[in-house]
Amino acid sequence: MDVVFENAAKASLNEITNYSDEYLHVVEAIGVGKDMWSQIKQHLSAKKKREVYDAELSRYINRLKKRGYIELKEDGRYGLLDPILSNYFSSN
């Protein structure tokens, strides 16, 4: 992986982590293909080692959408809007 590309991806991930680790876990889930609500919820619950409530996940997803990191596609799946992050997760 190109060093510049990797540094750009890490900078984006660090920016997301500044909000909280939960945001990073949501982005990570989507990046590795866990892009349905239930899959994201399961991923986040495993990371937090407790059940994540729908209202809690909704808050994380809505904030990430508002900040331009993710989108809800027509097929009901979530996607990453940042091509650097998309490529980062697909190459790791």
Secondary structure by P-SEA (a helix, b strand, c coil): ccaaaaaaaaaaaaaaacccaaaaaaaaaaaaccccaaaaaaaaaaaacccccaaaaaaaaaaaaaacccccccccbbbbccaaaaaaaaac
